[in-house]
Amino acid sequence: MDILKFIMAFLISFHVFSQANIDFGFADPEIPELSQYEYYRGIWKSTLEMRQDDGTFKKLDVVATIKAKFLEDHRTFQTQFTTPNGFFSIDIRTYNIESNKWQALFLNAKSQRWHEFTSSLVDGKMTTIVIGGYSGKEDFDIKVIDSIISDIKYLKNVYYSYDNMKTWELIYKIEVNKQ
């Protein structure tokens, strides 16, 4: 009977592990830089704090769900961002081996916003630069820095620059926790 329990536990754990790779994909090992987004794979919940006029941060009531995975080619990474009030955006990205940067395409069809941006590792942290905001038409640029805390938590700091990226102002603090 104990051997039967062991076999059942093994099969269940094997199925769960293999299901995780199927659901969230994996990076092609032929391009080592693709693994830079391994930390982001999975389903996440994020909470947001927004900077107030007096410089303090206020927690907002919105909780977003982020689903992130490598697609079947194992070179394309997709992120889907949703909120309970119906917000939806998606981006796809891949590592450009010529420029040594991630190139991404952002889409929010409801708001008719689409834009291209880049990411790269800076001082060991994934750093994203979005010129002209996510619409590409804003009067500010965005810098997002991901700080990995653990396998199940990371922080995103979102900065705005109104002077062509000479100075940056922290606008949002986002805590992201794996589900």
Buried (B, 14 or more C-beta within 10 A) or exposed (E): EEEEEEEEEEEEEEEEEEEEEEEBBBBBEEEEBBBBBEBBBBBBEBBBBBBEEEEEBEEEEEEBBBBBBBEEEBBBBBBBBBBEEEEEBBBBBBBEEEEEBBBBEBBBEEEEBBBEBBBBBEEEBBBBBBBBBBBBEBEBBBBBBBEBEEEEEBBBBBBBBEEEBEEBBBBBBBBBEBE
